[in-house]
Amino acid sequence: MNPGRGIALKIASTFAFTLMLVCVKALSGRIPPGEIVFARAFFALLPIAAMLAWQGQAIGALKTARPWMHVMRGGIGLLAMALGFISLGFLPLPEKMAIGYAAPLIVVVLAALVLHETVRVYRWTAVAIGFVGILVILWPRFTVFVGGDAQGDAFFGAVLALVGAFFAATAAIFVRAMTRTETTASIVLYFSLIGTVLSAAVSLPFGWVVPSAGDAMLLVAVGLFGGIGQILMTAAFRYADAATIASFDYVSMLWGVAFGFLLFGDVPTGSVLFGGAIVVAAGIFIIWRERRLGLQRKRQRKAVPTGPV
């Protein structure tokens, strides 16, 4: 284990994923969302396939004991991605990213309801506080009937981003269940393969456009940055445990604020900054609490006699 390297890789992955979102936002309004989602899935296969070939896992990654689980996870993950991409056409980049931080909070709720994981009062309290932060972010958008069409569009975008966060959390629950039988390489590869097929099948009937040279490069970049982000994130788990690196997800907010301001002139409002800080604090507390519980369970296992008494 090398926690320092794991943290560096995790931060690098947040940078790659933010660049992906920057490209998506730059394409919004000119390229249909379904076409962007297809590019994200298809061109991500290039770095992912290269990584698997280099590691000698290309053939092994195709082996699966639960093919239909991959299909369901792929469909749900694709829906989450599409909703998130569409919302970028209506929201500033930092606001969309802040709303997306609801996903880890929703994962805790779904883990208790679906996977029957034990969630005690500390984490339930953190989840409740986190949702208060989400409400703080969304509150200005509730003036939809006062602010006119522009405000209505922003409200619609905020709802899409929140629903997208729910589906992203649902996809994460699928991944948790799949890790019992599936390898990381299999999960990553099948998501891009299934995403490519499903996104093309669903979006082609609604029409695609022939992109300009610049937009074509951005479409390729969406997939490449997404694939590279996945690789870096996967590599991070080789050098540090999940609890150590999970909190560094929130570094992406710094990238989002910087790129949003420099490239799109997006200045985060006070509600986004304050609400985002509440959500981040709640998320970090949940991560810290899960780490403490993990260490406690490890000590309890060591304390149990394993040999003859």
Secondary structure in CASP SS format (residue, H / E / C, confidence):
PFRMAT SS
TARGET T0000
AUTHOR 0000-0000-0000
METHOD secondary structure of the structure
MODEL  1
M C 1.00
N C 1.00
P H 1.00
G H 1.00
R H 1.00
G H 1.00
I H 1.00
A H 1.00
L H 1.00
K H 1.00
I H 1.00
A H 1.00
S H 1.00
T H 1.00
F H 1.00
A H 1.00
F H 1.00
T H 1.00
L H 1.00
M H 1.00
L H 1.00
V H 1.00
C H 1.00
V H 1.00
K H 1.00
A H 1.00
L H 1.00
S C 1.00
G C 1.00
R C 1.00
I C 1.00
P C 1.00
P H 1.00
G H 1.00
E H 1.00
I H 1.00
V H 1.00
F H 1.00
A H 1.00
R H 1.00
A H 1.00
F H 1.00
F H 1.00
A H 1.00
L H 1.00
L H 1.00
P H 1.00
I H 1.00
A H 1.00
A H 1.00
M H 1.00
L H 1.00
A H 1.00
W H 1.00
Q H 1.00
G C 1.00
Q C 1.00
A C 1.00
I C 1.00
G H 1.00
A H 1.00
L H 1.00
K C 1.00
T C 1.00
A C 1.00
R C 1.00
P H 1.00
W H 1.00
M H 1.00
H H 1.00
V H 1.00
M H 1.00
R H 1.00
G H 1.00
G H 1.00
I H 1.00
G H 1.00
L H 1.00
L H 1.00
A H 1.00
M H 1.00
A H 1.00
L H 1.00
G H 1.00
F H 1.00
I H 1.00
S H 1.00
L C 1.00
G C 1.00
F C 1.00
L C 1.00
P C 1.00
L H 1.00
P H 1.00
E H 1.00
K H 1.00
M H 1.00
A H 1.00
I H 1.00
G H 1.00
Y C 1.00
A H 1.00
A H 1.00
P H 1.00
L H 1.00
I H 1.00
V H 1.00
V H 1.00
V H 1.00
L H 1.00
A H 1.00
A H 1.00
L H 1.00
V C 1.00
L C 1.00
H C 1.00
E C 1.00
T C 1.00
V C 1.00
R C 1.00
V H 1.00
Y H 1.00
R H 1.00
W H 1.00
T H 1.00
A H 1.00
V H 1.00
A H 1.00
I H 1.00
G H 1.00
F H 1.00
V H 1.00
G H 1.00
I H 1.00
L H 1.00
V H 1.00
I H 1.00
L H 1.00
W H 1.00
P H 1.00
R H 1.00
F H 1.00
T H 1.00
V H 1.00
F H 1.00
V H 1.00
G H 1.00
G C 1.00
D H 1.00
A H 1.00
Q H 1.00
G H 1.00
D H 1.00
A H 1.00
F H 1.00
F H 1.00
G H 1.00
A H 1.00
V H 1.00
L H 1.00
A H 1.00
L H 1.00
V H 1.00
G H 1.00
A H 1.00
F H 1.00
F H 1.00
A H 1.00
A H 1.00
T H 1.00
A H 1.00
A H 1.00
I H 1.00
F H 1.00
V H 1.00
R H 1.00
A H 1.00
M H 1.00
T C 1.00
R C 1.00
T C 1.00
E C 1.00
T C 1.00
T H 1.00
A H 1.00
S H 1.00
I H 1.00
V H 1.00
L H 1.00
Y H 1.00
F H 1.00
S H 1.00
L H 1.00
I H 1.00
G H 1.00
T H 1.00
V H 1.00
L H 1.00
S H 1.00
A H 1.00
A H 1.00
V H 1.00
S H 1.00
L H 1.00
P H 1.00
F H 1.00
G C 1.00
W C 1.00
V C 1.00
V C 1.00
P C 1.00
S C 1.00
A H 1.00
G H 1.00
D H 1.00
A H 1.00
M H 1.00
L H 1.00
L H 1.00
V H 1.00
A H 1.00
V H 1.00
G H 1.00
L H 1.00
F H 1.00
G H 1.00
G H 1.00
I H 1.00
G H 1.00
Q H 1.00
I H 1.00
L H 1.00
M H 1.00
T H 1.00
A H 1.00
A H 1.00
F H 1.00
R H 1.00
Y H 1.00
A C 1.00
D C 1.00
A H 1.00
A H 1.00
T H 1.00
I H 1.00
A H 1.00
S H 1.00
F H 1.00
D H 1.00
Y H 1.00
V H 1.00
S H 1.00
M H 1.00
L H 1.00
W H 1.00
G H 1.00
V H 1.00
A H 1.00
F H 1.00
G H 1.00
F H 1.00
L H 1.00
L H 1.00
F H 1.00
G C 1.00
D C 1.00
V C 1.00
P C 1.00
T C 1.00
G H 1.00
S H 1.00
V H 1.00
L H 1.00
F H 1.00
G H 1.00
G H 1.00
A H 1.00
I H 1.00
V H 1.00
V H 1.00
A H 1.00
A H 1.00
G H 1.00
I H 1.00
F H 1.00
I H 1.00
I H 1.00
W H 1.00
R H 1.00
E H 1.00
R H 1.00
R H 1.00
L H 1.00
G H 1.00
L H 1.00
Q H 1.00
R H 1.00
K H 1.00
R H 1.00
Q H 1.00
R H 1.00
K H 1.00
A H 1.00
V C 1.00
P C 1.00
T C 1.00
G C 1.00
P C 1.00
V C 1.00
END
